[in-house]
Amino acid sequence: MPTAAPSAEILILAAPDLAEALTRWRAHLSAERRASPETVEAYDRDVEQFLRFLTAHLGEPPTIAALSELRPADLRAFLARRKKTADVGARTLGRNLAGIRSLARFLERRDGLNAAPYRAVKAPKAGRSLPHPVSASVGVRLTRAEESLAEEPWVAARDAAVFALLYGCGLRISEALGLKRREAPVAASRALRVTGKGGKTRIVPVLPAVVARVEAYLALCPFVLDADEPLFRGVKGGPLSPRIIQLAMERMRGALGLDDTATPHALRHAFATHLLGAGGDLRTIQELLGHASLSTTQVYTHVDAARLLEVWGRTHPRA
């Protein structure tokens, strides 16, 4: 997967030997690790922030040798600085540390860096935030084109089709918008092959209602959609941006009286939570969502338990 070179700013913050290594590291993430462009960019920002700190901390742009001589205290000082100046939480600091460790591991293998101090620093413990799924009735309403606030019928049908894929198939928004025309679930389609994070593919069942929403969009779409081109289009014919779907959801939040937790991703949460509440097992839901680890899926058990306790507290006479 080709990717752009590191930013000019990050290269200025590094000594020549480290700048050259950064270019190799970035290519390694894309070509060998098959990291998504978003992950590469995030790691790039993490390392840029770290190098900016080290340039001030050491008095000059760091070399590979300088990185090798750092102590755990130096990394903790960086995390403390980030927390104080940027007011970021434990989750962001943990991701910052993950980006820095990725570079350290690469330099350890390729350039003999001492990466032990990087492994010695523990990521700040983040409290687990529970997903906020929408209700089943809201999920269904969002998949109806007639509920849409879009002025053009084909746009309303498009948004309903995207929401149907998120709620009916549990897709991430990037997965839904990454579908090609030839991959569209139409006619007698019963399953959909989805390419998720890290280029991993999975098969998800497709409900007839989802097929109907996609076919309605295709019937109204004013653009010619070639087989290998994006299925979903913006009003000018280009690939549909996730931001457009987020804005559509924001408008629907106001119309339906929903709070700010009702996002496109909340439809994926609803897919998992409603399956679990209906008796679905965690392993199956893990496969359907494309989670690499079962522990990621287990968060939905907490959501379902929280919902049951809420109902109990609201209705039980002794609550």
Phi, psi and omega in degrees: 000109182291149178213157181293160177290165177303156181296155179298325183295318181292328179288328177293329182281358183239147172294161185307318182293323179287324178299319179293321179293326179298321178296318178293321179297316181296318178296323178298317180300317184282311188278317186264316180276346180056038177290148179292156176305325180294319179294318179299315180295321180295315178297323178300316180294320179300313182291323178300316179297321180294317180293325177297318177297314183293325179299319176285323183292320183263343180089004179194160178302133185286148172261174175298321179298321179295321177296326182288337183267358180294151177251163176307327180298326179293319179291322177295325177296321177297313181297320179295321179296317179299316181297321183284315187274326183257351179054048180263158182269181183297324182295317179293319178297323177297320178290323175304314181294324179297319178296318180294318179296325178300315177296318182298317178298318180297314181291331177296317181286320188263331188231010175074021179297144172277102184266002182303317180297330181288326178283336184285337183276125179274141176292143177303141182282122180259136174291141182282120178269133182280144175297157179239084180287153172279164178287164179298320181295320178292318178303317180293318181297324180292339181268007178257121182299328181292343177274346186293152176264003179293143183283324183267132182303322182291327177291319177298318179293323178297311181298320179296322180293319178295313179299325179295323178291325179289315184275322184277336182239353180073026182283151165286156181297324179294327179289319179295315182283346177274356180294141173269164181302320181292343181266358184298133177285107182226171176049241185267021181300131177243349181212158182226131175271122186243135174260116184254208183298142179070014180074012180282139179254152176212161178252128177237142177293153179238123178286150176304326180296325178291316177302317181298320180293318180293318179295323178297320178295315181298325180293331184258343184300127185278358185254150174282123184252105177288157189304320185260014177259163181304139179291315185260134186237152172279178185293341178261003176098352179279174178302141182288131180276141175303328181299327179294320178291323176297320178293322177298320178294322178300318178295320180292329177302316179294319183291325184262000179069037182265159178272181187291347179283351178279090180243170175305323180291337178295337176290323175294319176300318181296320177307310183290316183295318181289326174296315180296318180295334180269005176107005179293147180269154186298321182297318179295316180296323176301314180296318182294324181277341182079027177284135178287329184238140178294332180298330177293321181287331185297342179301333181288340174292326178290322179297313182294320177296320179297322179294318179296319179294324178296315179297317179300314182294332183275335191241336185287132183297338181259004183290000000 
